[in-house]
Amino acid sequence: MSALKTKVVRLTDLPGCSMLDKNIELMAFEPNPHALKPKKHFVMDTQLFEESADQIGQRLLGITDDGLHYSGPVGCGKSTTVRQILAYLNYPTQVEVGHEDLEYDALCGRLDPVAGVMGFVDGPLKTAYEKGQAFLFEEREKAPARTNVALNTILDGAPMHVSQIGRGHRINKEHGFLFISTGNAAGGVDLHGNHPTAHQQDTSTEDRFDIIQVDYCSHGVEAKMINTFNAPDGMVDNIVEAANICRSVHVSTTREKHADAPDIQFTLPITYRGTQRILRNLMYKRPRFSNTNELIDNVLQSSLNLKSIMPEEETAIIEVFKSQLMKKGGL
């Protein structure tokens, strides 16, 4: 266990959680430099937050050693949610982002030049494993399958073998270690080509995770989430409505098609970051434009990567947003 002082807390003790399940218990740490900083303007998706807390609590109670993986579309709050829970708990956390060149040794540690001599530098996974911290592996599916397969024994709770320290060097897992990851492609199975850098993962690795499936949250929650600019409610609502129309015909969606959606499939995801950029740009660019059509065109071009898609899709997305924003009270 970490040398930091800890205490058992209920989920309802955390900020904004008084109405959630009082039976979920977690472990909170004293303030420390390895804890993540909580997001100031955080609007909770209560169902996702409660499920996340329940899964983390199971691991802290020793009920399971399985990893915890968040799977869902781009920009739907996967990392934000788990980061916020860990931050509220002052949980010391190590973070790594997956990419195609990431090797197992980079996670565990390796020999590197230090002050002119070769010395072993701990990797984030080794630090978390031996000190009882959280290891957050974002974009895990972007790392090669061989890197993830090498983590199987870690996910089983077996001692970590670090060959570069010396023959037979083993590190035992400390209580409090959490392995949490995020991804978009369901174990690297990218059926629609939206995540070309995702690697197909081995089923032996994926079988070691509980999965939390995440989707974009409800209209009301997203409206509160993106409005950090004191924008009119009508404008915010119409942006979120347009985003949800687009999401209903995204190539990877499981949603029912919206009645106002066009008869084509979209490949461009409309994320929370995207809707917030649209809102921000509308608020601050309005004084420069007297023509509403030109304003919306300019805002969408600067807020969304529209030139990465086919012209037909670009036109359809613009028309969806115009149809909503030009409603009474939309701007």
N, C-alpha and C positions, 0 to 999 in steps of 0.2 A: 504494500500500500504506500502511496505517496506520503512523504513526511508532513504534508500539509494537514491541518486539522479539518475534520469533516463532521457532518451531522446529518441525520436522517430528516428529510423534510417531506411534506405532502405536496402534491401538485398544486393544491389550492393555496399554498403559501407563496407561490411564484407570482410576479406582477401580472395582473390582468387575468388570473386563472381561478378566481374565487368561485366561479360557477361550474368549474370542471369537476371531474371525478375525484372525490376526496379520498378514495381508497388507494390511489396510485402513490407509491412512495418512491422517493429519489434520494440521491446523496449530494449534498451541497458542500463545497469547499470554502475555506477562508479565501479572501481576495489574494490573488497571486499574479505574477507577471506573465504566466503562460495561459491565462484565461482569455477567451475571446471577449471583445467589447460588444455589449448589446446594442442593437440597432435602435436609434432614438424613436423614429417614427415607424413602429412595428404594429401592423394590424393583423390580428390572429385569425387564421382559418381554424376554428375551434376543433373540428373533427380531426384534421391532420395533426394539430398540436397535441391533442389528447392521445391519439394513437401512437405518436412518436414518444411521448412521455411514458406510456405503458410499456412499449418495447424496450426503451432504455432502462426502465425500472426492473424489468425481468432480468436483464443482464447484471444489474447491480445487486440483485438478490441472489445471484448464482443459479437461477432457474435454467439458464441456457448460456452456452458459449458461442452460439452462432453469430455470424456477422449480421449487420443490419444494412440493407440496401434500399435506397430511394430511387424509384424508376418513374420517369414521366417526361412530358414534353419540355422543350427548352423554356427557361424563364417562368416556371410555374411555382417557384417557392421551395424547392427541395432543400437546397443548401441553406437558404435563409431561415427556414424553420428549425432545422437541427442546430444551426449556429446559435440561434436565439435561445433555445433550451439550454445548450451547453454554457452560454454566456450568463444566463440567469443563475446557473448553478456554480458559477466561477470554476467550471471544470477545466483543469489544465488540458490543453488540446494541441496536438500536432497536426498540421495540414499538409497534404501533398496533392498535386493535380496530375492526373494521368496523361501521358503522351506516348507516341509510338516508340520513342527512344528510351523510355524509362525502364531501368533494369532493377532487379531485386536488390542488388548491392547498394543502389542509391537510396533505397528505403531503409535498409538495415545499417548501413555505414560502410566505409571503405578507407583504405590508406590514401592519404593526401598529403602534399607538402605543407608543413606547418612550421613557420619560422625557420625555414631552411632545412628541416629534417622531415622524414616521413613519420606521420602520426595517424592514428586511427581517429576518424571523425564520425561520431554517431549520426545515423540517419534518423528521420522522424519516427519511423515504426519502432526501431530499437528503443528509442527514448520513451515512447508511450508504453511499450510492452514491459520494460523493466521498472518503470516508475508508476504504473497504474494510472495512466492518462488515457484520454480519448485520442484515437487516430482517425481523422476525417480524410478519406480518400475520394476527392472529387473527380468526376469524369473517369471513373475507374475503367470503363470499357474502352477508353482511348489508349490504355496501356496494353502491350502484347499479352496474348494468352499465357505465354511462358512465364511472364512476370507474375500474373495472377495465380497460376497453378503453384508457383513456389510459395505462395502464401497459405496453402492448404493446411500445413501443419500448424501454422500460427493460428488459423481460424479454429483448429481443433484444440488449442490451448497447450500444445506440446512445447517443450523448451526450444528456444530459437538458437540455431547453430550459426555462429559468426566465424567463418573460416579464417578471415584475415587477421583476427586477433590472435589466434593460435589454435593448434590442433586440439580438438575436443572441447573448445570453449562453448559453454551452454548458458543461456539466459532464461530463467524461469519467468513465467507470466506473473505479474503482480495483480492482486485484486483491484478492481477499478478500471482495468483496461477495457476499452470499448473500441470495436472496429466498425466504423460507419462509412458507407460509401454512397455515391450518387452516380446516376447515369441516365441516358436518354433512350437507349436502344435495346432494352430487355436482354441483357447479356450479350450485346454485340450483334443481335439479329436485327439488322437494319433492312426491313422489308421494302421500304419506300425510298431509300437513297438519301434521306435527310441528314445522315451522320456518316459521311464517307470516311472519317478517320476512326470510327469505332471498329474494334477488332472482335471477331467472333470468339467468344470465351468458351472454355471447356466446361462441360456440365458438372464435372467433379468440383469445380470451384463454386459455380452458381448454386449448387445443392447445399452449400454451407451458409446460406443467407436467408433470413426472413426478408420478405419483400413488402415495402410500403408503396403501393401504387398511388401516384399523385397526378391530379389533373388541375386545370385552372379552376380557381375557386368561384364562389357564387358572385353574381353581379354586385350585390351590396357590399361584400367584403372587398372586392377589387376596387370599387368606387372609393371607399375609404382609404384603401392602401395607396392609391396613386395620387390622391389629392393632397399634396404637401404645399400647394400654391394658393390656397384659399380661392379656388376657382368656383364659378357658379355650379350648383348641383346639376342643372340641366345639361351643361357642357360635359361634365364628368360622366353623367349617365349615358349620354349619346355616344361618347367615345367607347365606353365599355360595351354598349349594345352593338356597335359596329364591330368591335373586336370579336365578340361572341358569334356574330353572324359569320365572320371570316373563319373562325375556329371550327364552326360546324361543318365546313366543307374542306377542311385541311385533309391532306392525303392520308394522314395517320390517325385521324380522329375516330373515336367510337361514339361520338355524339349523334343525336338525330339532327338531320339537316334543318336549319332554320327556315321558316316560311319566306323570309326575304333574301335568302342566299341565292347567288347566281348558280347556273347549271354547269359549273366547272369545278375542278378540284384545285385547291391552293397548295403550294409547296412552301410558301413563306410563313413561318410561325409568327403570330402576333402575341408577343410576350408581355409580362407586366412591365418590363423595362421599356418596351415599345409603346405601350399605352401611356405610360408616364411621360415619355419624351414628347408624344403627340400633345398631351395636355400642356406641358411646359411651353412648348413652342407656340401653341395657339395663344396662350396667355401673354407671352412676351412679344410675339410678332404682330398681334392684332393692330396696334397703333400704326404700323408701317403700311398696311394694306387697306385700300378702300373697296377692293373687289373681293368678295367672299370666295369665289372660285379660285382666284389666284392665291389667296391666303391658304386655303386647304391644300392646293397642289404643292405649294412651297413647303408647308409643314410636313406633309407626308413624305416628300422626297428627302427631307433632312432627318426625319425620324425613323424611317424604315428603309431597309436595303432593297428598294424596289427595282433597281437596275440589275439585280442578280437573278431576276425571274423573267419569264416570257412576257412580251408586251401585252398579250391578252389577259394574263393574270394581273399584271400591274394596273391595267385599266379597270378591271373588275374590282380590285381592292379599293382604288380611289373612288369609284362610284358607290361602293358600299358606305364608305365614310362620309361622302358628300350627302348621300341620302339620309343619313342620321343627323349629321351636324347642321344641315340646313332646315331641320325641323324647327318649329317655334320654340325659342328658348335654347336652341342648340349652341349658339355662339353669343 
